[in-house]
């Protein structure tokens, strides 16, 4: 059975968190979501701008659209990708990627506290 120390778990946790947010929310990865979902922005009753997500195309495209717009769904796959990266890919490649994602994830969490 595999063992995982606390620091490694924290790094994998933060890396999966950041990868999930990167896929679901960030503009830099909108090209991944674009074939499957359309994001429109509308004013709600309180005058705030909110994103409205609509799935495109046939059954497969709608499924992918739902997956890519669901934070929890994408999080499972992002976590699996990070764990596979950690277990399968050589350390010279996986370690820097995991560290970068983990540090960016921690910075994102910190930013949410600073913003309030």
C-alpha positions in Angstrom: 0.0 0.0 0.0 1.2 3.5 -0.8 2.0 5.9 2.0 1.7 9.7 1.7 3.2 12.1 4.2 1.3 15.2 5.2 3.4 17.7 3.1 3.0 15.6 -0.1 -0.7 15.3 0.5 -1.0 19.1 1.0 1.0 19.7 -2.2 -1.2 17.3 -4.2 -4.4 18.8 -2.6 -3.3 22.4 -3.6 -2.2 21.3 -7.1 -5.5 19.6 -7.7 -7.4 22.6 -6.4 -5.5 24.9 -8.7 -5.8 22.6 -11.8 -9.6 22.4 -11.2 -10.0 26.2 -11.0 -7.8 26.6 -14.0 -10.0 24.3 -16.1 -13.4 25.4 -14.9 -12.9 29.2 -14.4 -9.8 30.8 -15.9 -9.8 32.7 -19.2 -6.5 31.1 -20.2 -8.2 27.7 -20.6 -11.4 29.0 -22.2 -10.3 27.3 -25.4 -10.9 23.9 -23.7 -14.4 24.8 -22.7 -15.4 26.7 -25.8 -16.4 23.7 -28.0 -18.7 22.5 -25.3 -20.2 25.5 -23.5 -21.2 29.0 -24.2 -20.7 31.6 -21.5 -23.0 34.6 -21.5 -23.0 37.4 -19.0 -26.3 38.9 -17.8 -27.3 41.3 -15.1 -29.2 39.7 -12.2 -32.1 41.2 -10.2 -29.5 43.0 -8.0 -27.7 44.5 -10.9 -24.7 42.2 -10.6 -23.1 40.7 -13.7 -23.4 36.9 -13.6 -22.2 34.2 -16.0 -24.9 32.0 -17.6 -23.5 28.7 -18.9 -25.2 26.9 -21.8 -24.1 23.5 -23.1 -23.6 23.2 -26.9 -24.2 20.5 -29.5 -25.2 16.8 -29.2 -25.2 14.4 -26.3 -21.4 14.1 -26.0 -20.9 17.9 -26.2 -23.6 18.5 -23.6 -22.0 15.9 -21.3 -18.6 17.5 -21.7 -20.1 20.9 -21.2 -21.7 19.8 -17.9 -18.5 18.2 -16.8 -16.4 21.3 -17.6 -18.8 23.7 -15.9 -19.1 21.5 -12.8 -16.4 22.4 -10.2 -16.9 19.1 -8.3 -17.0 16.9 -11.4 -13.9 18.4 -12.9 -12.2 18.3 -9.4 -12.4 14.5 -9.4 -10.7 14.2 -12.8 -8.1 16.9 -12.0 -7.3 15.1 -8.7 -6.8 11.9 -10.6 -4.6 13.6 -13.1 -2.4 15.1 -10.4 -2.1 11.8 -8.5 -1.2 10.0 -11.8 1.3 12.7 -12.5 2.8 12.2 -9.1 2.9 8.4 -9.4 3.7 7.7 -13.0 5.7 10.7 -14.4 9.4 11.0 -13.5 10.1 13.4 -10.6 12.2 15.7 -12.9 8.9 16.6 -14.7 6.2 16.0 -12.1 7.7 17.7 -9.1 8.0 21.2 -10.7 4.5 21.0 -12.2 3.0 19.9 -8.8 4.9 22.6 -7.0 3.9 25.3 -9.4 0.2 24.3 -9.3 0.4 24.0 -5.5 1.9 27.4 -5.0 -0.5 29.0 -7.4 -3.4 27.2 -5.5 -2.2 28.5 -2.1 -1.8 32.0 -3.6 -5.4 31.8 -4.9 -6.7 30.7 -1.5 -4.8 33.5 0.2 -6.1 36.0 -2.3 -9.7 35.0 -1.5 -9.0 35.8 2.2 -7.4 39.1 1.4 -10.3 40.2 -0.9 -12.8 39.2 1.7 
